[in-house]
Amino acid sequence: MIRRLFAVARMTLLEAVRSRLLLAIGLVHGAGTAYAALIAALSLGQEARVVADVSLGSFSLVALTLVVAQASTSVDLDISRKAVLTVLTRALHRSEWIVGKYLGILAALVLFGASGAALSIGVASMVEGSTPRGALAAALLVPVALGFVFPHVKKLASFNYLLPFLALASVALVNRDAGAQAFLRGAALALFEAALVASIALFFSTFSGPVPTGLFTVGIVLVGRSADTLAKLPVRSFPESIVALGRLLARVLPNLHVYVPPRAVLAGLDPQVSPNWLIAQGGAYAAAWCTVLLTGAAIVTDRRDLG
């Protein structure tokens, strides 16, 4: 079963690479990071904080865009191209196909996460000037140089996917200040949120087209980000029916507000909240929802006519 899941996941990841989705997402995040550096140049004494905050916002938004775009279209593309019929004839259960799809989306998400985090931390460090620029340049350029070499060496081509992690590790080693640690914590929470949203989009894609799936998922993200606000709507300002509806939505739908804590929490400045414990809670919460949603997606797929 592991080999079958790996095969579907690899196929899904290659779809994101061949469609240039990963490249486009990376360029958008790069533009967002450049914009953050431009804004930081206009601030006084808060350059690193501005770059980190704006880059983290760009990182989260782009990660959500990546998983929604891929999860909304991947299932529909396989069905419309009849590729799913070829895959399912190879002793592959439909539930394995769905789980493999999800794992492929996660692989694309993690690849973006490593490269995006490396870029953001590197730019923030250069703007702040806390780390020698030569060390940062080497940490970023070495993986890029290897990226041009590996594809031309057949035995090393498969290692190309490890380069983003090499870049992130290199940048993290040369920059260990509090700002970089806070960004990594925020990026980890953003990836957990995106993983949860990917399961939402994949669940909807099993019984609806790409456009409705995207709209449903975006709607749930907007409501989920406002879950705490909806749960505390003041009765004096809203009718009782609206207050009751807000509380119901906050309880039933995933609470995505937990993935956007204040900067003080990410930096470890709040003595009442442990950032590492918060990340662990976010990961467990995402895992629980993903299990439920993927189970529902597998059940729907088993009963759907894929012809």
N, C-alpha and C positions, 0 to 999 in steps of 0.2 A: 504493500500500500504506500509506503514511504516513497518508493521510486515513482509510482504513478502520480502522487501529489507533487513531487519535485518536477516531473515532466510538465505538468499543467502550469505550475508556478513559473517555470523557466519560459514557457511559451508566452505567458501573460507579460512577463518582464520584457521579453524581446519585442512584444507588440508596442510597449511604451517607448522602447529605444528606437525601433524602426519608424514609428509614426512621428518621431522627433518631439514627442510630448515632454520627455525628460529634459531635452535640450531647451525647449521653449520655456519650461518652468524655471530652469536654471538661469536663463537670460533675464527673465522677469525679476527673479530674486536679486540678480546682480544689479539690475537697474534700481531696484529698491534700496539696496545697500549703498550704491553710488549717490542716490538722492539723500540718504541719511548722512553721508559724509559731507554733502553740500550744505545741508541744514546745520550740521555741527560746526562748520566754519563760521556761521553767523552767530553762534552762541558764545557766551563768555564764561570760560572755566567749566563748562558742562559738556565738552565735546564728546568724551567717551560715553557718557550716559545717554546723550541724544542718539548717537550711532547705535548703541546697544538696544535702546527702546524701539527705535524705528525699524531696525533690522529684525528684531524679534517679532514685531508686528507683521513685517513683510514675510518673514519665515513662516509664521502661522497661517497667514492668508494663502500663500502659495502652496503650502502643504495641503490645505483643505481643497484648494482648486485642483491639485493633482489627483487626489483620491476620488473626488466627485466626478471629474472628467473621465477618468479611466474606469471606475466602477460603474458609471452610468452607461458606458458604451461597450464595454468588453463582452458582456453576455449577449447583448443584442447583435453585435458584429458576428460572433460565432454562430448564432442561430441563423442570421440572414445569409451568411456565406455557406451554410450547411457544414461548416467545419466541426460543429458539435457532434454531428452524426458520425463523422469519421473517428472522432476521439472516443465516443461512447461505445463504439463497436470493439474497442480493444480492452475488454474486460474491466472497464472503468465505470464505477458506480456514479450516479449523478451527484450524490452528495460529495464524493471525492472531487468531482469536477468543480463544484462550487468552492470547496475549501482550497483547492489548488489555485483557483482564480484569486481568492482572497490573499493567499500567501504570495502570489506574484505581485499583487498590488502593494502589499507590505514591503516586498523587496525593493520595488521602485521607490516607495516612500523613504525607506532607510537609506538608499543611495543618495536621494536628494538631501536627506537630513544631514548626512555626513559632509557632503560637499558644501551645502548651504551654511552649516555651522562653521566650517573651516574658513569660508570666505568672510562671514560676518565678524568672527573673532579676530581674524587677521586685519581687516579694515579698521575695526575699533582700536586695536592695539597700535596701528600706525598713526591713527588720528591722535590718540592719547600720548604716544611717544614713550610708553612705559617699557617697551621691548625694542631692542635694536632692529632697525629696519632690514639690515642684512640677514639677520637670523630669520625674520618673518618671511622675507622674499625667498630664502632658500627652502623654508618649510613648505611654501606653496608651489615653488617652481620645480622642485625635485619630482613630486608626483605628476605634474603636468608633463615634464620631460619624459618620464617613464610611460606616460600615456601615448606618446608618439612612437615609443619603441616596442611596447608589448604587442600591439596588433600585427606587427610585421614579423614577429617570432612566434611560430605556430604553437610551441610548447608553453609560451607565456601569455597567449591571448586570453585565456580564461582568467588570468590574474588582473585583468583590466578593471574588473568590478571592485577590486580591493583598493584601488587608488584613492577614492574619496575618503576611505577610512584612514589610509596612510597620511593624507593631507590633514585630516582632523587631528590625528594623534601627534603629528609633527607640530602643528600650531599650538595644540594644548601643552606640549612639552616646553615650548619656548615662551609661553605666556600662561602663567599660573596665578594671575591677580584675581581679586574678588569679582571684578566685572566679567571676566571670562567664565568664572564659575557660575555666576548668576545667569549668564546667557545660556550656558549648557543646561542648567536646570529648567529654564523656560523652554528651551528647545525640546527637552525630553517630554515635558508636559504637552507641548504642541504636537509632538509625534504620537503620543498616546491618544490625544483628542482626534487627530486625523485618522488613526487606526479605527477608532470607534465609528467615526463618520463614514469610513470606507465600508464597514459592515452594514450601516444603514442604507447607503446607496446600493450596495450589492443586493440587499434584501428587496428593495423596491424594484431593482432591475429584473428580478425573476418573474415579475408579472406586469410590468409596464415598460414603455419605450424610454429612450434616452432623455427626451425633453421632460416628460412628467417625472421621471426619476430624479433628474437634476433639480427640478422645482420643489419636489417633496423634500429632498434632502436639505436644500438651502433653507427651506422653511423651518425644518426641525433644528437646524444649526442656529438660526436666529432666535427661535424660542428657547433652545437650550442655553444659549449664552445669556438669556434674560431670565433664567429660571428663578434665581434668588429674588429678582424684582417682582416677578409674577406671584411668587409665594407670599409677598409682603405688600400687596396692593392695599392702600388705605381705604377703608369703608367710607370715610367721609367724602372722598373724591370720586369714587366709582360705585355704580349700582352693585347690589349684592350678587346678582347673576354673573357680572364680570369678575368680581373678586373670587367667586366660587370657581369659575372657569379657569382663572389664572392659577389658583391653587391646584386644581386638577391637572392642568398641563405640567406644572412644576413637579408633580409627583409621578406622573405617568411617563413623561418623556425624559430622555437622558439629560442630566444636569451638566452642561458643558461649562458652566461658570467656574467650576472647580479647577479648570485648566488655565485660567487667566488670573492668578493671584497677584497681589500688589508687588511692586519691585522690592520693597523692604523684606518681604517674605523670601523671595528668590535669592536675595543677597545675604540671608541669614541674620538680618538685623532685628527681627521680631522674636523676642525670647519665648513667646507663647506658642510659636509654630515652628516645627522642624521642617526645613525644606525637603530633606531626604525622605522623611516620613510622608510628606505631602505627595511626593513623586510616587512613592510606593502605593499610596492610596489611589492615586490617579491611574496607575497601571492596573491595579486589581479591579477598579471600577470599570475600566475599558474592557478588560478581559471578560468580566461577567456579562456585560452587554453584548460583546462580540459573540460569545457562546450562544446566547439566546437568539440573536439575530441570524447567525449562520445556521442554527438549527431550524429556524423558521424558513430561511431561504432554501435549505435542503428539502424540507417537506413540500414547499410550493413547487420546486423543480421536479420532484418525484411525480407529482400529479399533473404536470404541465405537458402538453403535446408539443414537442420540440421539432416536429416535422414541418 
